[in-house]
Amino acid sequence: MTSIVKLEALSGAKDDGPLCYLLQVDDVYLLLDCGWDENFDLLYIEAVKKRVPYISAVLLSYADISHAGALPYLVAKCGLTAPIYATGPTCKMGVMYAYDWLQSHKAVEDFTHFTFDDVDAAFDRVQQLKYNQTVSLKGDSGLQIVPLPAGHIIGGAIWRISKAGDDEIVYAVDYNHKKERHLNGCVFDAIQRPHLLITDSFNAQYKQPGRKQRDEALVTKMLRTLQQGGDCLVVIDTAGRVLEIAHLLDQLWSNKDAGLSGHNLVMLSHVASSVVRFAKSQIEWMSDKIMRSFEQGRFNPFQFDHVQLCHSHAEVSRIRSPKVVLCSDLSMECGFSRELFLEWCSNTKNTIMITGRSGERTLGSKLIRMAERQDRGIRQLTLEIKRRIRLEGVELEEHRARKLHEHQEEARKKMEANRRRGGGAGAKADVSDSDSDDDDVIASAVAAVTGVQAAATAAAAGGGGAAAPIPSTPRSSSTGGGIPPPLTPMEGRTFPVHESHSSTAVSSYDIIQKWEHTQKASFFKQNKKSFPMFGYVEERVKWDDYGEVIRPEDYMMDAVAPTAAKSNGQGGANGVIGQNALHGPDQKPERGIKADPDAQSAAAASSADSFVEEEWPTKCLKYITKLEVLCRIEFIDFEGRSDGESIKKILSQIRPKQLIIVHGDKAATQHLADYAKSSGAVQGSIFTPKLGEIVDATVESRIFQVALSDALLTSLSFQKVKEAELVWLDAKLLKRIAEDGTTGKEEEDEDGEGEDDEMEAENSFSGLDGMAPPSAKRMRSRRQADRFLLDALEAAHVPPHQAVFVNEPKLSDMRQVLQAAGYTAEFSAGVLQISGVASIRRNDAGRFHVEGCASEKYFQIRDLIYKQFAIV
């Protein structure tokens, strides 16, 4: 392969961390996967962020978190705009993985790395491909990518990267060659002796049990737990391997002889229903057996008969025990698997089954080591527990007071903005329509009513009246800016009852006198005047192309927390007014309003009328605790990866020219490298990069990138030969701008004979292409165009050269060309005789030899022959 090929391991090198690698092919940079894990390593993300401007495309192998977990963050926070390629199921299930992961973290902590909108925006940019579909990357690089089936999880891909007429680069990690119930295995028949193979060593030293032995162990241990009256927790991923186990268990539950039909089978995750729905619609990506059964009898194996789909801990708690629960995720650092483990680990009847390995220092890996040791003594774990709890007591009051203050301040600013806009619009009454005039008048009227209500409230409070205060916060007709939609004048209000009706008594519903002075004076005359009687804001119905605009807040239900309702029903013993005490039995209740037993202030009443909490306030807690694990712990491998023996056989079958080993601990990586070297499966170089290391897999070591000057480029005359264009080049090699900004001396290389200059250039490049820091690597290719430049020679210094004829036409083709031009051309003893004037034959070197009598006709024939060649 004559291209420059380099690989930088950004994550997942000599460890079992998330996978992320940067592959360089000439000037194209491909990001191979972009996984993340529970550590949320931002240093690794920062390293990727520095390379984002140079990334040409992103290739996703699988949908799980270890391969695509960082994609939402890179798109939302790091400005990744390069095209993203993945198969259809990888795109859909990737959203499910991200949703479940995000929701699991938000349930116990304040998660700020990305949001659900970021997940949607990232995966909406994915270009979905089918297996064996060839896609050419944008630009003139000539690179093509092809996804091949990889097994493991639905939509998994092995990426084949090739250049037109050149060798291939294959990126194959976490593949599975074995055929399973719902997936076919990967096939390497289409891959033979690639230039470079990038593969993993995760299972290089691991030996898997047989499929029959594995399934029997699962069923036996599960049945034993259920017969003893215990619950069985099966820890699995969100949307990948869970399909294999759910399909298996649903078939077992359908078998009456298995003795499992009397127990409950549950699939628990935040996106369980969506995962099953997507699985039903992706039959064409599954095994041949499933496809045949669907085509013949329209049987969909994911139309479960016995699997109950749950989305919360409360739903699982309502299901009768004993039961089997499939829940995510494998690391057990968050999500339902961790919650159920904390709840069930103290019961000796229960069993926890781990079906896959996760990163070091996770709860899942600790339980696997515990299962392998099979300790019979006391088993204890020290864990950090994260909880999200509701605010109560003083904390709740302080939170609501703070939110109320923020809401009032926001409402004040909104009303002030509306008032200013209303005053400005009044100055243009002559050219504005009636609707805008009415809005201005209403806004001013509301402001006037506010002043009267405040005066009435003060008078009532000073006189010791028993009337409840009228809310003093005016309502706006706008629903934006965080202000709730306006209510009707009578909704949620309690009007005062006056003992006397003397002329000195002031009521909030009296007619407003002398309203004109509240309006701002303007140069233009107002055409119409209105004297509003009540502080009523008439809400105007807004329409669009589809009819009346629907406001979601009009249909939202105010759910009162059970604890609050229980305490509030006794008349507010804890300082919070009960629903009926404030509003009466027939009026709409407002929740969470702080009350004063003696008197209500106007500000509190106003906030009660306008401020509504969408959800109960919560806070996050962290604490360290020790747990004694009394339940049984089992590890049953359902990962769906090829084991060490299979990896070695596949490597011997492919026989790549060069090999790069990633994603595996140091011992497994070295073990696979030693095998590849000793067995002769790899004839070229074998690389085992460290984290952040750049490996150079370029075969041709004397390849350099240079730039052509404008003067040289304009002087060239290209000759087209088939699909290529050729030109003879005489130029001088300049060493221009050095790293310190100085200009190097000019070195001439005429007719390709400047060997000293080549050696100097090679030495310069060897210094640049060493294992430099990753941050300096990106600027290197840009500096090379400045440091090495081909410039035109002066006409006097251009050496002569013999013409080169490029093409290999056959004599039979030449005969047809000459006959089409009107000449007689016949073969005689292997020589093509042309009109008795010239002849063409091939010499011992296989070149054309033209001879004949010098004449005008001979030169015409020669020119016609020359046109069949590109002469440089």
N, C-alpha and C positions, 0 to 999 in steps of 0.2 A: 504494500500500500504506500503510495507516494505522498500521502497527506501527512501533515503534522498532527499527531494524536497524543493527547495528554489527559490525565485524569487527576482530579484533586478531590480527596476525601474530606468533605465538610463535616460529616457525622457518620457513625457506623463503621469504624475502621478498628479492627482488633478489639472489638467489644460488641455487646448485644444491644446497643442503643438504636435510635431511629436512623433510617437510611436516608442519605442525601449526598449526591456526588455530582461534580461538575466535569463534564466531558468536553474537551476541546478537539474539534476537527477542523484544522486550518483556522479560519476566522469565525467559525460557528461554535457557540457555547450552548450545550444542552444540559439542563438540570435534570438529573435522573432521580426522581422521587424527592419528596420534601416532608419527611416524617417528623413527629414530635412525640414527647412522652410526658409522664406525670411530673418530671422535674422542671419542665418549661425553661429549658436552658436558653437564655436570651443572648449569651455569648455566641452560641452557634448561629442563632438567628441574625445577629449583627454581622457575622462573617458572610452569611448569604446575602444580607442587605447590601454589602459593599459590592457584590458581584451582580446585583439585579440589573444595572444598566447594560451589561454585556450579555445577558442571557437571551438566546435566540428562541428557545422553546423549552417547555417543561413536559417531561414524559412521566406519567403515573403508572406504576405497575399494578398496584392493588388499592383497594378503597379504605383499608384500615388506617388507624391512627399512626402506626409506625411507618407508613409509606406516604400518607397524604395529610397528616394532622396539622402541619404548619401552613398549608395552602391558604386558608382564610386570613391568617395573620400576614402572610407575605403580600397578598393582594390588597388588603385593607390598610396595613400600616407601613409596608415597605415599598409600595409603588410598583409591584410586579405587573407588567403589562404584556409580557411575552405570551405567545399562543400556548395553550395547555392542551395536551393530547391524552386521551384515555378512552377505554371502551365504554359502551353505554352503561352496563351494569356498574362499572367502577364509578362513574359519575353519580348515578342514582344512589347506590349504597354508600358512597362517600359522604353524601349529605346526611344519611341516616347515622353513620358513625359520628360525624361532627355534632349533629343535634343531640344525640344521647350523651356524648362526652361533655358537651357544654352544659346541658341541663343537669347532669350529675354534679358538676362542680358548683353551679349556681345554687343548688339545693343546700349546700353546706358552707359556702364562702362567697365573698364578693369577687366574682370572676370578671376581669377587665381586659383580657387579652384580645378577645373578639366577641362579636354578638351573632345572633341568628341572621341578621341582615348581612353581615360580613360573610357568613357561610353561603347564603344564597348568591351573593354577588360573585364569590369566587368560583363556585361550581357552575354558574350560568355562563362563565367564560370558557368552559371546557368544550373542546371540539370532540364529539363522540365518534369513535371509529368502530369498524367491525374487524373481526379476525381476518388476517391476510389482506387487508386493505392497504394499498400503497399510497402514501402521501408524500408529496415533494414539499420541502420546507420553502418558505418564502425567500426571495433573493436569488442570486446567481451561484449559490454554493453547490448546487447539484445534489444535495443530500436527500435521501429518501428514508422514511421510517415505515416499518411494518409491524403491527402487533400480532403475536402468535399465541395460541392457547398455552396457559401456564398451569392450569389446575389450581389447587390450594383453596381459593375462594372464587365465587362467581365473578366473571369478568377479568380475572387475573391475566396479565400479559407478559410475555417475553418480547423484548424490543430488539428488532433487527435493523441496524443502521447501516446504510450502504451509500456509496457514491457511484455515479454512472461509470461502468467499466472498471470498477475497482473492487477490492476485497471488502468483507463485511465486518462490522462490529456488533457483537451480541451481548445484550445486558439481560442476564437471567439470574434472578434471585428468588429464594423461597418457593421454587416450583415444586410440583408434585407429579410424578410420572405415572402414579397408580390410578386406575379407574375407580371411582367411588359411586355411591348411590345416586348422587345428584350432579356429579361433574365427571367429565372425561379427563384423562391425564394429559400431560404435555407430550408433544411429539417433536423429536429433534431430527426427523428424516430430512427436512428441508434445510438443515444447517450442517454443512460439511466444511471442515477446516477453515473457519473464519480467521481473519487477520488478528482479531482480539476477542477474547471472551472475558466478560466481567461477571463473576459469580460469587456466591457467598459460601462460607464454611460453618454456618450455624449448626448443622447436623453432621459435620464431618466425622465426629467421634461418637455419634449416637446411633444406637441400633433399636429399631422399632419392633414391637411385637406384631404378629400377624393380625390381619383384619378380623378373622374369626375369633382368635384369642382375646382381642381387645373388646369386641362386642359382647362376648360371653362374660368377661369381667365386669363390664358396665351393668349388664342386666342382673347378674348374680348379686352384686353388692347393693344394687338399688332395691331388688326384691327383698333381700334380707332386712334392710332398713325399714321398709314399709310394713313387713310382717311383724316387726317388733314395735310398731306404732310410732316410729320416728319420721321426721321429715328429711328429705334429701335435697340438698342444694347443689346444682350442677352449674359450675362457673364457666361461662362461655363468652364469646365476643358478641357484638351487637347485630351484625348483618351479614356475616360470612359463614364461619363454621357452625353457627347456630342452626343453619338450614339443614346441614347434614344430620345433626343430632335430633333435631325436631322431626325430620322425616323418618329417622330410624325408630324413635320412640312412639310416634303416631302409628306406625305399622305394628309395633309390639302391643300397644294398647288395643289394636283391632283384633289381635289374636286371642281368642278366648282361652286357649290352653296355657297362655303365659301367666295367667292369674293376676294381671295388673289392671283389668278393666274396672275394678271396684275402687281404685284410688284416683286422685286428681292429678292431672298433668298441666302445668302452668308455664307459660312463656312470659317473662317479666322484663320489660324495658320501657323507656319513655317513648319509643317509636315502634313497639311490637306490631301494631296493626299495619303501619306503613311498610315495614319490612316484609311481612307476609303478602301484602298486596303487590309490592314490586316483584316478589319472587313468583307470584302467579303469572305475571305478565312477561316473564323472561325465560320461558320454557326453551326457546331456541338457543339459549346460551348454555344449556345443561346437557346431561349425558344423552347418549343415543337411545338408551332404554326408556328414559322419561319422554323423549320426543316421540318415539314410536307409540307408547301407550296413549299419549295425548292425540296423536294423529288418527289412531285407529278407533279409540273409544272415548275421546274427549275427556280423558281422566287426568285431572290436575293433582299431583301428589301434595301440593301445598294448600289444597282445600281441606284443612285439617278437620277431623271428626272428633278428636279427643283433646286437642291442645286448647286450653283457655288462655286468651290474651289479656294480660293485665298491664297497667301503666302506672300504678302507684303501690306503695307499701300497704295502704289501707285496703286495697282490693284483694291483695294476697291474704291479708289477715282474716278476711271474711270467708275465705275458702276453707272448707273442712279439712282437717288433718286426718290421716297422713297424706302427704302430697309430695310431688316432685316439682321443683321450680328451676327453670332455666333462666339465668339472669346474667347480665353483663356488669363490670367488665373483667378481663383476665387479670389485670394488675391488682384489682381489689383495693386500689387506693381511693376510689370514689365509687359512687353508684349503688345500685341495689345489692350487688354481691357483698359489698362491705357491710351494709346495714343488716342484711339477713345473717351474715356471719356473726356480727356482734350480738345478735339476738339469739341465735341458735347454738353457739359454740359451748354453752354451759350445760347442754342436755346430752347425756351419754347415749341416748337413742338416735340422735341425729347423725347425718353423714354429710361431709363437705367433699365434693368431687371436683378436682381441678383438671381441666381438659387441655390446658396449654400453658406454655412457659411465658413468663414476662421478664421485665428488666430486673436487675439486681436491686436489692434493698426495698422491694415492694412486698406487700403482704402476700401476694400470690406466690412469689418465689420462696418466702419463708415457710409457707404451708407445704410447698412441694418438698423442701428439704426435711420438714417434719414428717411428711408421709414416707419418704425414703428411709429415714432412720427407724420409723415405727417404734418410737419411744413408748415404753409402758409406764414410765414414771410420771411425775408432775410435769406438764407442758405449759409453760407460761410465755406470754408475749407482752411486750411493752409497746403500746401503740399511741399515736396522737389521734385523738377523737375530735372531729369537727362537727359542730351542730349549728343549725339556724333555728332560733327560738323567737317566740313573740315577745314584744315588749310589754311590760306590765308595771303597774304602780307608778312610781316617780319617773322612771325612764319613759314610760308611755306619755305621761303628762308633759314632760319636757320636750319630747319629740313632737307632739301635737302642737304645743305652743310655738315651737320653732317653725314648723310647717305653716301654721296659721299666720305667723308674722310674715313669712315669705310670700304667702298667698295674698295677704292684704297689701303688701308693698307692690306686688306685681299688678294687682287690680288697680291700685292708685295710679301707677304709671300708665296703665292702659286707659283709664278714664281721662287722665291728663292729656294723653295723645289724642284721644277722641275729641276732647274739648277743643284742642288747638286746631285739629282738622276741621271741626265744625265751624270755628270762627273764620278760618280761611275760606271755607266754602261760602259763608254768608256774604262775603265781599263780591262774589260772582253770581249773585242771585239772578241777574238779568239773563245770563246765558246758560244757567244750569236748569236741569229738568225738575219736575215736581217731586220726584222721588228723593232726590238729593236734598231739596228744600225741606221735605218732611223729616228726613233723618237729622238735619241740623237742628230743626226746631225741637224734635224729641230729645236729642242729646242735651240741649240747653234747658229744656223743661225738667228733665231728670235732675240736672245739677241744682235747679231752683228748689225742686221738691226736697232734695237732700238737706238743704239749709233749713227748710221749714221743719222737717222731721227732727233734725238735731235740736232745734229750739224747743220743740214740743217735748222731746225726751228730757231735756234739762229742766223744763218747767215741772214735768211730772215728778221727777226725782226730787226737786227742791220742795215740792208741796207735799211729799210723803204719800202720793197716790199709790194705790195698789195695782195699778195697771201694768201689764207687761210692756216692755219697751218695743218700739218699732225699729226694725233694722235700719241702720243709717247708711249702709253701704249701697250705693246705687248700682243697678244692674245695667250691663251693657248688652246691646243687641248682637254683639260679636261673640262667637264661641271660641275664637282663637286665643292664643296667649295664655292658656291655662285657666281661663275663667269659665265656670260651668255655664250651660245654656240657661237662658232666662226662664223663670217660672211665671205662672199667671199671678195676677195681683193678690188673689186670695189664697194661693197654695202655700202651705207651711207658715202662715202668718197669724198672729193673734192681735186683734185691734183693741185699743183701750176702751173702757166703759166709763163715761164721765157722769158725775153726780149732778152737775148743773150745766145749763146750756146758756150761760150768760155770754154777752158779747165779748167779754175779756178772755173767755176760754178759747184756747187755740187747739185745733185738731189737725191731724196730718192730712185729712182729706178735705179741708176747706179750700174754697176757690182762691187761687193765687192772685194777689193784688199787685199792681204796679210791676208787672213782669218785664216791661220794656227795658228797664235800666240794667237788667242782667245781661242784655246782649251787648256785644262789643260794637262801638260806633264804627261805621265804615263810610268810605267816600261815596259808594254807590247806594242808592235808595232801595230799601227792601220793598218788593212788590206785594208781599202778603204778610199778614201778621196773624199769629195764632195765640190764643189764650188757653193753655191746657188747664183742665180742672183737676185731674188726678195724676199721680206719678206713675202712669202706665206706659210701658214701652210696647208698642205694637210690633210684633215680630213679623217681618216680611218673609214670605216664602220665596226661596231661591230655586231657580230652575236651570237645568242644563239641557243638552240634546236628548237626554233619556228621561226627562221628567223632573220631579221634585228631588232636590238634593237630600240624601239620607244622612243623618248624623248618627253615628254609632252610639254616642253617649245617651241618646234618647231611649235606647233599648238595653242599656246596661242595668243589671240588677244590683242593688246595694245589699250584699250579704253581711249579716251581723254575726260576729264570732260567737260561738256557743258560750264561752266563758263570760263575755261581756253581757250577753242577753240574760244569763242566769243571775248575774250580780245586779243588773239594772232593773230587773223586774221587781225588786223590793223597795223601790222608791229612792234609789241612789244612795245606798248606805256608804259606799266608798267614794263619794264625791262626784259621781257621774250620774246625771239625770236619767231616769228610766224613760223608755219610749212613750208610754202613755202619760207619764207625769208632765211632760213638756208639751205634747202635741194633742193629747186626747186620743180616744180609741179610733176615731174615724179619719184622722189626719195622717199624712205621710211622715214616718219617723226619720229623724236625722240622727246618725250614730256618732258616738265619740265626742260629745260636746261637754266640755268642762263646765261645771255649774258652781254657783255661789249660793249657799243655802239661804242667805238673807235677801239678796237682790241681784238682779241680772243687769249687767252694763250693756250699753248700746252696742259697743264693739263686739262683745261676745255674741249677742243676738244676731248681729250682721254676719259674723263668721259662721254661725250655725246654719244660717240660711243659704250660704254660698259655698262653703268649703266641705267637700265630700272626699273621703279617702277611698282610693281604688282598691287597696289591699291593706291588710293589717300590718303595721310596722313590725320589723324583725331586726335581730342582730345576730352576729356570728360569734361563736365561742370556740376556743381551742383549749384542750387540756390533755395531759398525759395520764394514761392509766395502765394498769397491769391486768391482763386477762388470763384466766386459767382455761385452757382448751381441753374440754372433756369429751367432745364429740369425736367421731372417727374422721380421719383425713385420708383421702385417696387421690392418687394421681393416675389418670387414664388418658393416654395420649390420643387426642383427636385433632392435632394441629394440621394434619394434611400436608406435610412436607416430605420430600424424599430423604431417606436416612443416609448415613455415611457410605455404606456399601453401594447403594444405588448411585450416589453422586460420583463415586470413583468410576463405575462402569460407564456412566454417561460421558464423563470426561474423556475416557479412553475411546469412546465412539466418536465424539466430535473432533478430537485431536486438533485443538486450536494452535495457531502459530505462536501466540503470546497469551498469557493468562494474568489477570489481576484478581486477587482474592480479597473480598471485603466481608464485613458483617459476620463476625464470629470472634470468640475470645482468642487470646494469643496462642493457646495450645492447639485449638482446632485449626486455626489459620496456618500455623507452622506444620501441622500434621498433613493437611491437604497439599501444601506446597512441596513437602518432602515426597509425597506419593507421586505428584505430577512430574517431579524431576527424576525419580528413580524408575518409574514405569515407562518413561519416554513418551507419555501422552502429549507433552508439550515440547516442541523442539526449540522454541525460541526462549525469550525471557519470561520469568515468573516474578511478579511483583506482589508484595504484601505491604501496602502503604500504611503508614501511621496516620493519626488524626492530623489534618492540615497539610499533609505531605503531597507533593505533586510528582507523579510518575510520568516519565516520557516513554511512550510506547511507539514512537516513530521508528520505522524500519530503516528508511533511508536517512543516514546520519548527516549527509552533506546537502541538506535542503535549507535554503535561506529565503527569507522574504525581502524583496527589494521593491522600490518604487521607481516609476519612470517619470522623467521630467516632462513638462509640457512641450518643450521644444523637440524632444526626441519622439514623443508620441505623435505629434502632427506630421513628422517627416516620414513616418512608416507607411508602407503600401502593402496591405495584407492580400494574400492570395488564398482563395477559398478552395479547400480540398474536402469534398464530401461534407461532413458536419463540422469541420475545423477550418481555421484560418491560420496561415503560416506567413512568416516574414523573416528575412535575414537581418540580423541585428549586429551592428558594429557600434559599440558605445564604450564609455569609460565609467568605471565604478567610483563613486564619490563617497567618502566617509564624511558626512556633513556635521550635523549638530550633535555634540557629545552630551552626556548627562549634565555636565557643568555649564552647558550653553556655549562652549567654544567650538570653533569650526576646525575639523580635522583636515589633514592635507589630502589632496586629490590623488587617487591611484587609478591609473589607466589600465584597462583590460581590453585589448584590441583582439577581435576575432576569436574570443574565448580562450586566449592563451595566458591570461594573467594569473598564474598559479600562486605567486607571492601574495597577490591581493586576496585570493580565496583563502589562503592560510590565515591571513590577518583577520579576515571576516569571520572565519571559523573560530579563531581564538576569542574574538569579541563576543560571538554568540555563546560560546561555552561559558563565558563569565556571566552572561545574562540568563542563560537557561539552567543555571544551577538551582538547587532547592532554595530559592529566594522566598522571602515572606509572601504570603498570599496577597497582601495589599499592594505589593509592588508588581505582581505578575500581570495585572490587568493593563498597566500602562506600558508594558514592555512591547507589545505588538504595535502600539501606536508610535513608540519611539523608534522602532526598527525602520519604519518608512522614512523617518527623518535622518537616521544615521547612515543608511545605505541607499544610494540613489544612482540610477543609470542615467547618464546625460549624453547628449549627442556629441560626436566628434566633429572637429573642423573638417571641411571638405578635403583639405590637403593631407590629412592624417588618416583618411579612410582607406584601408588596404584593399587591393583587388582580390576577388575570390572567384572560383570557378562556379558557374551556374549549377544549381541543383534542381533536377527534375523529379518532382514528387507525384507519383501515381504509378500504378501497375496495370495498364489496360491489356487486354488479350488481343492477339493478332486478329482473331475473328471479329472482335468488336471494332478494331481499326478498319477492317475490310468493310463493314457495314457503314461506317462513317464516310469512307472514301467513295463508296458507291452512291451514297445519298448526295454527295457533292458533285456527282456527274463523272467520276473517274471509273475506269475499268480496273478492277482489282481481283486477281486470281492467285491461288496458291500453286507453287511449283517447287516440289522437293523441300517443303517446309519454309519456303521464302515467299513473301507476299509481293507479287509483281504488280506495279501500278502503271497502267497506260504505256508500258514500254519505256518509261522515263526514269522511274525510281523503283527501289526495292527496299523492303523492310525485313529484317531477320533478327533473331535474338543471338547474342554472343554467348560465350561460355559462362559469363557472370550473370546471365539472365537479363541483360539490359538490351534496349532497342538499338539496332544499328541501321541507319538510313544512308543509302548511297545511291548515286545516279549522275546523269550528265547535267552539268551546270546549264540551266536555261530558265526562262521565266516560268515555265510550267513546273519545273522542279522546285523552285522557291515557293510557289503557291502550295504545292503538296507539302513541303516542309512546314510552312506556317500552319497549315491545317493540322498536321501531326502535333506541332508544339501546343496547339490549343487544348489538346487532351491532357496536358500536364500543368501542374502549378510550378512555375519557374521562380526560384528564389535565389 
